[in-house]
């Protein structure tokens, strides 16, 4: 992603075999044209950066990718259905089932059949899952503060208000 935003590009280092010296190249300045305002391009670039930052927390707490979101949603919504979880984390049912199975196997969550509808799986945190949720949330909050550091409190509020409004709009549109 280096060089996408010319104003903040840092010099790239290139290892060269020239007399065992490291050659510093000037930043690559790319003209983005319409991509500078392309939602898919910008969100993909943001997601690529976030993935690296998030992976540290996942590894530190030994949680699979996507697991922290599920822990959070289940911890805040005990008894939530798998169907509602899939919608909230925007995963296909098969991908969510795989993640839920993995988290159930490791003892973090449990599924309980609904009393009125045996097809309904109510998902709950186990004691182990609750402990992990309690341990990981301070790290997630600290990471979010670090990631959002360049934005003021009002800018953060505006960013999330606009993002959720856009998500709500897109949910109403055919894909």
C-alpha positions as CSV (number, residue, x, y, z in Angstrom):
1,X,0.0,0.0,0.0
2,X,3.1,2.3,0.1
3,X,2.8,5.2,-2.2
4,X,-0.9,5.3,-2.5
5,X,-1.3,8.6,-0.7
6,X,1.6,10.7,-2.0
7,X,1.5,13.2,0.9
8,X,2.2,10.6,3.5
9,X,4.4,8.1,1.6
10,X,7.5,7.0,3.3
11,X,10.7,6.1,1.4
12,X,10.8,2.4,0.4
13,X,14.0,0.5,1.2
14,X,15.3,-1.9,-1.3
15,X,17.9,-4.4,-0.4
16,X,20.6,-4.4,-3.1
17,X,23.6,-6.6,-3.4
18,X,25.7,-3.6,-4.4
19,X,28.7,-3.6,-2.1
20,X,26.3,-4.9,0.7
21,X,24.6,-1.5,1.0
22,X,20.9,-0.7,1.4
23,X,19.7,1.6,-1.3
24,X,16.8,3.9,-0.3
25,X,14.4,4.6,-3.2
26,X,12.2,7.6,-3.3
27,X,8.5,7.1,-2.5
28,X,6.4,5.8,-5.4
29,X,3.7,8.4,-6.1
30,X,0.8,6.9,-7.9
31,X,-2.1,8.9,-9.4
32,X,-5.2,7.2,-8.2
33,X,-7.7,9.2,-10.4
34,X,-11.3,7.9,-9.7
35,X,-9.9,5.2,-7.3
36,X,-9.3,8.0,-4.8
37,X,-13.1,8.1,-4.3
38,X,-13.8,4.4,-5.0
39,X,-15.5,2.8,-2.0
40,X,-14.3,-0.7,-2.8
41,X,-10.7,0.3,-3.4
42,X,-10.5,2.4,-0.2
43,X,-12.2,-0.2,2.0
44,X,-9.9,-2.9,0.6
45,X,-6.9,-0.8,1.4
46,X,-8.2,-0.1,4.9
47,X,-9.1,-3.7,5.5
48,X,-5.5,-4.8,4.5
49,X,-4.0,-2.5,7.1
50,X,-6.6,-3.5,9.8
51,X,-6.0,-7.3,9.2
52,X,-2.3,-6.9,10.2
53,X,-3.1,-4.9,13.4
54,X,-6.0,-7.3,14.3
55,X,-3.9,-10.4,13.8
56,X,-1.7,-9.5,16.8
57,X,-4.7,-9.5,19.1
58,X,-6.0,-12.8,17.6
59,X,-2.6,-14.5,18.1
60,X,-2.1,-13.1,21.6
61,X,-5.4,-14.5,22.7
62,X,-5.4,-17.6,20.5
63,X,-8.7,-16.7,18.8
64,X,-9.4,-17.6,15.2
65,X,-10.0,-14.8,12.7
66,X,-13.5,-13.6,13.1
67,X,-13.7,-15.2,16.6
68,X,-13.5,-12.0,18.5
69,X,-16.5,-10.5,16.7
70,X,-18.4,-13.7,17.5
71,X,-17.3,-13.6,21.1
72,X,-18.4,-10.0,21.4
73,X,-21.8,-10.5,19.7
74,X,-22.6,-13.6,21.7
75,X,-21.3,-12.1,25.0
76,X,-23.5,-9.0,24.4
77,X,-26.5,-11.0,23.1
78,X,-26.7,-14.4,25.0
79,X,-28.8,-16.8,23.2
80,X,-28.5,-15.1,19.8
81,X,-29.3,-17.4,16.8
82,X,-26.7,-18.5,14.3
83,X,-28.8,-17.0,11.6
84,X,-28.6,-13.6,13.3
85,X,-24.9,-14.0,13.9
86,X,-24.3,-14.7,10.2
87,X,-26.2,-11.5,9.3
88,X,-24.3,-9.4,11.8
89,X,-20.8,-10.5,10.8
90,X,-21.8,-10.7,7.1
91,X,-20.7,-14.3,6.6
92,X,-22.2,-17.1,4.6
93,X,-24.1,-19.6,6.7
94,X,-21.4,-22.3,5.9
95,X,-18.5,-20.1,6.9
96,X,-20.2,-19.1,10.2
97,X,-21.0,-22.8,10.9
98,X,-17.4,-23.7,10.5
99,X,-16.3,-20.9,12.9
100,X,-19.0,-21.8,15.4
101,X,-18.0,-25.4,15.2
102,X,-14.3,-24.5,15.8
103,X,-15.2,-22.3,18.8
104,X,-17.6,-24.9,20.2
105,X,-14.8,-27.6,19.9
106,X,-12.4,-25.4,21.8
107,X,-15.0,-24.9,24.6
108,X,-15.6,-21.1,24.0
109,X,-19.3,-21.3,23.1
110,X,-22.2,-23.8,23.2
111,X,-25.3,-24.2,21.1
112,X,-28.6,-24.9,22.7
113,X,-31.7,-25.9,20.8
114,X,-34.6,-23.5,21.1
115,X,-37.5,-24.6,23.3
116,X,-40.2,-23.8,20.7
117,X,-38.3,-24.4,17.5
118,X,-35.8,-27.3,17.4
119,X,-34.2,-25.8,14.3
120,X,-33.2,-22.7,16.3
121,X,-29.7,-22.8,17.7
122,X,-29.2,-20.4,20.6
123,X,-25.5,-19.6,21.0
124,X,-24.0,-18.8,24.4
125,X,-20.6,-18.3,25.8
126,X,-19.2,-20.9,28.1
127,X,-17.4,-19.9,31.3
128,X,-14.1,-20.3,29.3
129,X,-15.6,-18.1,26.5
130,X,-16.7,-15.4,29.0
131,X,-13.2,-15.3,30.5
132,X,-11.7,-14.9,27.1
133,X,-14.2,-12.2,26.2
134,X,-13.4,-10.4,29.4
135,X,-9.7,-10.6,28.7
136,X,-9.7,-9.6,25.1
137,X,-12.1,-6.6,25.2
138,X,-9.6,-4.2,26.9
139,X,-7.1,-5.1,24.2
140,X,-9.7,-4.5,21.4
141,X,-10.6,-1.2,22.9
142,X,-7.0,-0.2,23.2
143,X,-6.4,-1.2,19.6
144,X,-9.4,0.7,18.4
145,X,-8.1,3.8,20.2
146,X,-4.7,3.3,18.6
147,X,-6.2,2.8,15.1
148,X,-8.5,5.8,15.4
149,X,-5.8,8.1,17.0
150,X,-5.7,10.5,14.1
151,X,-9.4,11.3,14.5
152,X,-11.0,13.5,17.1
153,X,-13.9,12.2,19.1
154,X,-16.4,14.0,16.9
155,X,-14.6,12.7,13.7
156,X,-14.9,9.2,15.1
157,X,-18.6,9.6,15.7
158,X,-19.1,11.1,12.3
159,X,-17.1,8.3,10.7
160,X,-19.1,5.5,12.3
161,X,-22.5,7.3,11.8
162,X,-21.7,7.6,8.1
163,X,-20.4,4.1,7.8
164,X,-23.4,2.5,9.5
165,X,-25.8,4.7,7.4
166,X,-24.0,3.4,4.2
167,X,-24.2,-0.2,5.4
168,X,-27.9,0.2,6.1
169,X,-28.4,1.6,2.7
170,X,-26.5,-1.2,1.0
171,X,-28.4,-3.9,2.9
172,X,-31.5,-2.6,1.2
173,X,-30.0,-2.8,-2.3
174,X,-29.8,-6.0,-4.4
175,X,-26.2,-7.2,-4.7
